[in-house]
């Protein structure tokens, strides 16, 4: 598997089916999906489909979310990275979105900030992106704070799937 980024604590690498169990733990947790439409995953087949979708993005778009792995234990912690978003959102289409999702046991430890900052650096220096966007539910205090920390600026609020969200763009 290709490793894209290493930080002091993390490895960000290609997502693969070996991550399915860890992704299921993450995406079946209702707390993880609290600000994502409250639709936790119910079965492993859904996770395998998501992983195949991400892997197809690598081929079709040259990018996709990466698995976040704990360097010390080798454990799957979540995912982070870029996605070419081809669905309309807040008046945009075909834009680069930065995102992250972690298993709940890894919240509050600076992991999301660490991997997202590393992704931003990679996106700007290696991928030469000059526009990067993100969205977060207005009540998701942690994600809104992280998006500002990694260099995105608040632009406006909008409604997505009947939920009020904040829109961010590269400063």
N, C-alpha and C positions, 0 to 999 in steps of 0.2 A: 504494500500500500504506500502511496506517495504521502510523504510528510510535507506540509506546506509551511508550517510555522512552529517554532519552539519558543516557549517563554520560560521563565525560571521554574514554574510549577507544571506547565502544560505542554502537551503535544496536540497540534491540530492537524489531522490527517484526513485522507479520503474516508468517506463513510462507506461501510460495507455491511453485508449480512451478519458478520460477527458482532455487530452492534445491536442486533435486533432485541436481545433480552434487556439490555440497558435502556434502549429507547422505549420498550414496552413499560418498564418500571416508571420511566419519566412520563410518558404520554397517557398512561392509564390513571395517573394521579389527578383527582379532581382539583386539588390546590394548584397544580401546574397549569391547568386549563381554566382557572378562575377568570382570567382576563383574555382568554382566547376563544370566547364563545361558549364556554362551559360544555364542551363536547369531548370528554376524555375518551381515549381509544378503548375498545372493548375486547379486541382479539389481535393475535399475533399476525394474522394475514394482512391486516391493515398496515401494520408496521413494515412488513416486508414490501408491500406496495409503495409505501413512502420512501423506503431506502432505494428501491428500483427507480423511482421518480427522480430522486436526487442524483443517482448515478447517471441517469439519462441526461440530466442537466450538465454534468461534466462534459459529456460527449457533444451535446447540441449547442451549449452556450459557453463552454470553456470554464464555467464556474458552477458552484453549488455549495450548499452548507457542508461544513466539515465536522467530523467527530472531535469532541474535546475529551482528551484522555489525560488522566492523572499520571505524570511522569513516574512518580514513586511506585504506585501500585499497578499501573497499567489499566486501571478501571475506567470504563466509559462514564463520563460525567454529564454529557449533554452534547449539544451541537452549537456551532457559531459560524458566521461567515456570510457570504453574499449569495444573492439569488437575482436572476433577471426576472423581474415581475412582469408578466405579460397580461395580467388581468387589470382592468381599470381600477384605480384607487385614488381618491382625492383629486381627480382630474388628470392624473398621470397614467401612462401606460408604457411598457417597455423601458422600465427604469431599474437601476441597481439598488437593491434593498439590502441593508445590513440587519442581521437578526441574530438571536441567541436564545437558547432554552436549556435549562439545567434541571437535573433531578433535584428535588426539594432538599435533600440532605446536603447539597452543596451551596445552597443560598446563604447569603450574608457573609461570605468569606472572601469577597473580592474577585471571585473566579470570572463572573460575567464581565466585569470591567477589564480584567487582565486579558481575556481572550478577545474581547471586542476592540480594545485599543490595539492589540497586535494585528487584528484583521484590518482595521482602518489604515495602519501603517503599510501593510501589505497591499491593500487596495490602491493607495495613493502612489507608493513607490514602485511596486512591481507590476500592477495591473494598469497603472496610469489613469485611474478613474478621476474625473474632475467633478462628477456629480454622484452623490450617494444620498439615499433617502432612508427614512425609517418611520414607523408609526408605533404608538403605544397607547393602550387604553388610558383614559385620563385618570383613572383611579389607581393605576399601577405605578405607585410612587417610585419604587426601585428602578424600574425600566426607564421611566422619564428622567430620573437623575443620571443613570448610566449613559443614556443617549447624549445628554449635554456634556458629560465628562469626556466622552470620546471624540468630541469636536463637532457635533451636530448642533444646529440652532433651531429652536422652536419657530415654526412658521405660522401654523393655524390649527384650529380644531375642525374636525369633520366627522361625519357619521359613516361607519362601516359595519355592515351586518347588524344594523339597529343599535350599535354601541358608539358612544362618543369617544373619539380618539384624538391624540395630539399628533401632528405631522412635523417631522424634522428633516432638515436638509443640511448638507455640508456647508459650513460657514464660508 
